[in-house]
Amino acid sequence: MKTPMTNRMRTSFHCTLYALLMLVLLPGQYSHAQDASTVEVMIQTAEGDIRVELYAEKAPVTVANFLRYVEGGYFDGGSFYRTVNSENDTGTPAIEVIQGGMAGREPPFPPIAHESTRDTGIRHTDGTLSMARAEAGTASSEFFISVGDQPGLDYGSSRNDDGLGFAAFGRVVEGMEVVRTIHGKPADGSVDIPYLNGQMLTEPVTIEVITRLPGHGGTQ
């Protein structure tokens, strides 16, 4: 004998069915919460907050390195100190980024292996977080954020003689207005390297703290 369904049971059943349909019909709205390979961090600066997602599955070495700096508090009190734009850049092709990190302090960890965009599939589009480097395999603590799409930083570009590009590993999801504010600040700070003339911020923007946001997965 079947038990009749009460109004409360019908309501509960319909709500559950609706939720399941939304998961099927609108997967993009739920994928972020379910993606355990994505880690989120908040970069709190003197100009405002920048929320970033890191792609631990695609760039495991680079993300793990960045997180150990974050969780060790090594970025706290650092700064965004460099702005590169089409007017002050002497490299080819010209790029637009802001660069930050530990602001001249000695990195506590050794450099990491280079994860190119060819291997990770993470391109330097607007808001991409990537590692600064000299030779491939020398990246450690300093990072930059792309302002606008920057294909010149991807694998195969002539920006670097080696053609390996830079190691992208995350993307800004909130706070690009803060990034653009920093990018537009005056840059006439003194430098010892002629290549950087006109790129060092007159007043670096303090990174107050970078924290890993709770409730987001990924590897450490």
N, C-alpha and C positions, 0 to 999 in steps of 0.2 A: 504494500500500500504506500502510495507517495504522500509525503507530508506537504501540505500546502505552503507556499512561500508567502511570508508576511510582507507588509509594505516596507519595513526596515530592511528585511533581507533583500527585497527587490532593489532598493536604493543602493545597498552595499554592492550587490552584484553588478548593477549598471555602472557604478563608479569604477569598479575594478576593470570591467570590460572597456570602459572609455580610456582608462590609463594605459591598458595594453594596446589599444588601437593607436594611441598617440605615440607610443614607443615605436610602432611599426611605420606609421605614416609620417612622423616627424622625428627621425632618428638624430638629426643634427642638433636638436635642442637638448638631447640627453647625452650625447657622445662625450662632451667635456667631463661631466660628472663621473662617467663610467671609465674614462681613459686613465688607467693606472700608470701609463707610461709618461704622463705629463705631470710635472711638478710646477707649482706656482710660488713665486717670491715677490715680495714688495720692497722696492727701492725707495726709501724715504729720503728726500733731499730737502735742502733749504728752499727750493722753489716749488715743492709739492711731491706727491707720490706717483710712482711709476710701477704698475703691476705687470709682471712678466711671466709667461709660461715657458718652461724649459722642456725640451724634448729628449727625455732620458733614454728612450728606446733607440732613437735615430742617432744620437750623439752621446753615447754612454760615457766615454772618457772625459769629454769636455764638460758635460753636466756634473759628473761626480767631482771633478776638480773644482768647479765653481761653487758647488754646495759645501765643500769642506772649508772654503774661504768664508762663505756665508755663516755656516754653523760655528765656525771658530771665532767669528766677530772681527775678522781681519779687514773687512771693508769699512767697518764703522769708523767714522771720522775721516774717511778718504774723501775723494771729490771727483766731480767731472771737471776736467782741467783743459780740455782741448776741443775746439770746434773746427771742422773742416768744411769748406764750401767751395763753390765754383770760382770764387774770386781769390781765395788765398791758397788753393791747392796747387802744388807744383808737380804732382804726379800725373800719370796718364794711364787710363782715362781719369778725368776728374771725378771726385766723389764728394758726398755730403754725409757727415757723421758727427757724433759727439763721442768723445773717449773719456773713460774714467777708470777708477780703481783705487789702489793703495796710495797713489800720489807720491811716488818717489821712495817709499819704504821698501826695504828688501823683502822679496817674497819668501815665505817660510817653507815652501814646497818646491820641488824640482819642476822643470818644464814638462809639458805633456806631449804625447804623440799627436800629430796633426790629423784631424778628421775633416776631409775636404767636402765641399758641397756635392761633388760627384758621388761620394760614398754615402752621405747622409740624405741627400735630396732636399736639404733646407736651403733655399735660395735667399740672397740678400735683397729682400723686398722691404717696403716701408716698415720700420719698427723692428727689424731683425736685430737680435743680440748676437754678437760675434766676438771672437778673441783677437786682440792685437798681437802682432808677432813681428820678428825680424825674419830670420830663416825659419823654414818649416820645422816644427818640433821645438820651438823656443817659447811658445805661449805659456804664460803662467798665471798672472793675476790681473792684467790689464784687459779691459774689454771695451767694446764700442757699440753704439746703436745707430742703425742706418736711418737717415732722414730722406724719405723717398726711396724708390727702387734703385738699387746699386748693383747692376749686373757685373760691373767692373771688379767687384770683390769676389765673384764666384770662380770656381775652378775653370781653367782655360783662358782666363783674362790675362792681358799683358801688364796689368798693374804690378804684378810681381814677376821678376825674371824667370822664376821657376814655374810659373803658370799654375800653381797649386791653389791660389786663392786663399781665403781666410775660413776659419772654422766657425760657421754659424751654428747656434745651438738653442735658440729661443726666439721669442717674439713678444713685443709689447702688446698687451691686450687692453690696458687702460693707462692713460696718462701721456699720450703723444703730444698733448698741448704743452706739457712740462718739458718734454724732450725738445720741442721746437723753440720754446722760450730760451732754454740753455743754448741751443744752436745759434740763436740770434744775438747772443751777448757780445760785447766788445772783446776783442782779442788782440791785445798788444803787449802781452806778458813777455818778459825777457827769456831768451833761450840761448843755449850754447850750440845748437844744431841749426844751421841755416835753413835746412829743409822745413823746419817747423816755424819759421818766421811768420808772424801774423796769425798763428793758429792757437796759441796758448791764451786761455781766458785771462783777461785783466784781473778779474776776481773769480777764482774757481768756485764752483757751486758745491757746497759740502754734502757728502753722502752721510746722513746722520746714522742710518742703520739699514742693513738689508736683512730681512727675515723670511724664513720659509713659512708659507701660509699653511695652517692646519687643514686636514681633510683632503689633501692632494697626494697622489701616489708617486711612483717613480722609484728609482734606485738611488742609494747614497754611496 
